Amino acid sequence: MRATLMYEAGDVRIETVPDSTISEPTDALVRVTAACICGSDLHPYHSMTRDQGPARMGHEFIGIVEDTGSAVTTLKKGDLVVAPFAISDGTCQYCREGLQTACVHGSFWDTQPLEGGQAEAVRVPWADGTLVKLPVEADSALIPSLLTLSDVFGTGYHAAVRGGVKPGSTVAVIGDGAVGLMAVLSAKRLGAEQIILMGRHQARTDLGREFGATDVVIERGTEGIEKVRELTGGQGTGIVLEAVGHMPAYEQAYGIVRAGGTISRVGVPQYENAPVGFGSLFGKNITLTGGPAPTRAYIAELMPDILDGSIDPGKVFDTTTNLDGVPAGYKAMDARTNLKVLVTP
């Protein structure tokens, strides 16, 4: 079968690899019908060293179950399923609490050396706990939106939930990538009254306005901080959703949050050390939250709004390609000429 491998920064290839097969009783074999390139895939695209590769790529996919292990009870051949970006058994204490990203038997697709969603097929460990059946056909027009449940929509929603967004909230979203735009959509869904989107790519911020942003701030750094404060009566915003993961975004977050507010980070942080002292968080009684989104926990809640057409998160996909076009898709997303690339193997 064919799959995507990253050899080092900037070097993505489509190669023939051994077919994925069932190896554990709890596995399912899924033929991939839709996948995508994630903004977080660009982190290794910038930084991976030669000795870290080649790595199988892709942690968001929809597909058809081709086979199941003997212990799988909730899935059968022919089921159309969506796979969250984290693998989870569905039964441990963390899964029962809705924190599947901390599953004691689980892991992330990006840590699986022989599997990845940007491929023709995938072996899915702990299939009963990981996969969610979809009530549509593989050629449904809703597939792009349903694919966002795998990661970006659930991640944006996690940011808003952890941030405490509720009716009447004032929210700032840092980042106009797919996750940032999903954070805007999620804040709107939860009733936020003012949603300030910080981004400077007009096609993206226009989509952000469509999703519910009331204001757009294109400035960065000190100028951006002052602009947000101007929009919020000089005090800053009570909730900041940070969807980038780089230090300047974190600095902007604590620069615009009001005293007593909350910063919710879901952009994968590209740093370990960050200010938490008097001048950043402590002095203003700021709550810092967020983390890897347990998207498996949100799928049942978010899916009905997609199925009935209330929301259309699939609009974040602005191009579609087959596997042969994946390397070019990475380049286009890195160059910001594409927002998010849909892959149909």
ABEGO torsion letter per residue (X at the ends): XBBBBBABBGBBBBBBBBBBBBABAABBBBBBABBBBBAAAAAAAAABBAAAOBBBBEABBBBBBABBBAABAABBBGBBBBBBABBBAGABAAAAAGBAAABAABBBAAABAABBABBABBBBBGAAAABBBBABBAABAAAAAAAAAAAAAAAAAAAAAAAGBBBGBBBBBBEABAAAAAAAAAAAAAGBABBBBBBABAAAAAAAAAAGBABBBABBEAAAAAAAAAAAGGAEBABBBBAAGBAAAAAAAAAABBBGBBBBBABBBABABBBABAAAAAAAGBBBBEEBBBAAAAAAAAAAAAAAGABBAAAABABBBBAAAAAAAAAAAAAGABABBBBBX
